[in-house]
Amino acid sequence: MNDEEEVIVGYLIQRESEDGELDFWNPETKWSDDPNDAKLYESEDEADADATALQAQGGGEISVAVVIEDDGEDEDEEDEEV
């Protein structure tokens, strides 16, 4: 596998408020400011469908965010520079 390839692990639904704050969607708990509490969608189509339904209800700019696998390389490189 090429090191430049990013592995998509899922999708989150996020809502940006007027002041730029992000909230994340979980059908069980509704909106949360912690992305770890959000539902991780396996299918982009499912996330898009839920985001469209939420957008129709109003309340901010709603979008689907791609979640990329963390390979830990960035953190290791920063540690080496110190």
Backbone hydrogen bonds in HBPLUS format (Angstrom, degrees):
<---DONOR---> <-ACCEPTOR-->    atom                        ^
c    i                          cat <-CA-CA->   ^        H-A-AA   ^      H-
h    n   atom  resd res      DA  || num        DHA   H-A  angle D-A-AA Bond
n    s   type  num  typ     dist DA aas  dist angle  dist       angle   num
A0005-GLU N   A0002-ASN O   3.11 MM   3  5.54 158.6  2.15 112.4 118.8     1
A0069-GLU N   A0007-VAL O   2.73 MM  62  5.37 162.8  1.76 163.5 169.5     2
A0009-VAL N   A0067-VAL O   2.84 MM  58  5.70 161.9  1.87 155.3 161.3     3
A0067-VAL N   A0010-GLY O   2.90 MM  57  5.24 165.7  1.92 148.4 143.6     4
A0011-TYR N   A0041-TYR O   2.85 MM  30  4.91 139.7  2.01 136.1 147.2     5
A0041-TYR N   A0011-TYR O   2.82 MM  30  4.91 163.6  1.84 159.0 153.6     6
A0012-LEU N   A0065-ALA O   2.87 MM  53  5.11 160.2  1.91 147.5 154.2     7
A0065-ALA N   A0012-LEU O   2.70 MM  53  5.11 166.0  1.72 155.7 160.5     8
A0025-TRP N   A0013-ILE O   3.01 MM  12  5.47 159.2  2.05 150.5 154.3     9
A0014-GLN N   A0063-SER O   2.86 MM  49  5.51 169.0  1.87 162.5 166.3    10
A0063-SER N   A0014-GLN O   2.90 MM  49  5.51 159.9  1.94 157.1 163.6    11
A0015-ARG N   A0023-ASP O   2.77 MM   8  5.13 155.6  1.83 147.1 152.3    12
A0023-ASP N   A0015-ARG O   2.89 MM   8  5.13 149.4  1.99 142.5 152.6    13
A0016-GLU N   A0061-GLU O   2.84 MM  45  5.25 162.4  1.88 149.9 153.2    14
A0061-GLU N   A0016-GLU O   3.30 MM  45  5.25 155.9  2.36 152.2 146.4    15
A0017-SER N   A0021-GLU O   2.89 MM   4  5.37 163.5  1.92 155.9 160.6    16
A0020-GLY N   A0017-SER O   2.98 MM   3  5.27 162.4  2.01 115.6 118.1    17
A0024-PHE N   A0032-SER O   2.61 MM   8  5.23 161.2  1.64 152.8 158.5    18
A0032-SER N   A0024-PHE O   2.91 MM   8  5.23 147.0  2.02 139.6 150.3    19
A0039-LYS N   A0025-TRP O   3.00 MM  14  6.40 167.0  2.02 141.9 142.5    20
A0026-ASN N   A0030-LYS O   3.00 MM   4  5.00 139.3  2.17 126.8 139.3    21
A0030-LYS N   A0026-ASN O   2.63 MM   4  5.00 134.9  1.82 166.5 168.0    22
A0037-ASP N   A0034-ASP O   2.99 MM   3  5.57 158.9  2.03 117.9 124.4    23
A0038-ALA N   A0035-PRO O   3.21 MM   3  5.18 158.2  2.26 101.1 107.7    24
A0047-ALA N   A0043-SER O   3.13 MM   4  6.42 161.9  2.16 147.6 152.4    25
A0048-ASP N   A0044-GLU O   2.83 MM   4  6.01 160.1  1.86 150.7 156.5    26
A0049-ALA N   A0045-ASP O   2.96 MM   4  6.13 155.4  2.02 145.1 151.6    27
A0050-ASP N   A0046-GLU O   3.06 MM   4  6.32 164.6  2.09 151.2 154.4    28
A0051-ALA N   A0047-ALA O   2.86 MM   4  6.02 157.7  1.91 149.6 156.8    29
A0052-THR N   A0048-ASP O   2.89 MM   4  6.04 154.3  1.95 147.4 153.8    30
A0053-ALA N   A0049-ALA O   3.09 MM   4  6.35 157.7  2.15 145.5 151.2    31
A0054-LEU N   A0050-ASP O   2.91 MM   4  6.16 157.5  1.96 149.4 155.8    32
A0055-GLN N   A0051-ALA O   2.85 MM   4  6.00 153.9  1.92 146.6 154.0    33
A0056-ALA N   A0052-THR O   3.07 MM   4  6.29 149.0  2.17 143.5 151.0    34
A0057-GLN N   A0054-LEU O   3.05 MM   3  5.19 136.5  2.24  98.9 111.1    35
A0058-GLY N   A0055-GLN O   2.98 MM   3  5.15 147.9  2.09 103.1 113.2    36
A0076-ASP N   A0072-GLY O   3.20 MM   4  6.42 159.4  2.25 149.7 155.5    37
A0077-GLU N   A0073-GLU O   2.92 MM   4  6.14 159.4  1.97 157.1 162.2    38
A0078-GLU N   A0074-ASP O   3.11 MM   4  6.34 156.4  2.17 147.5 153.2    39
A0079-ASP N   A0075-GLU O   3.07 MM   4  6.32 154.2  2.14 146.0 153.0    40
A0080-GLU N   A0076-ASP O   3.08 MM   4  6.35 149.1  2.18 146.7 154.6    41
A0081-GLU N   A0077-GLU O   3.29 MM   4  6.54 140.3  2.46 141.8 151.0    42
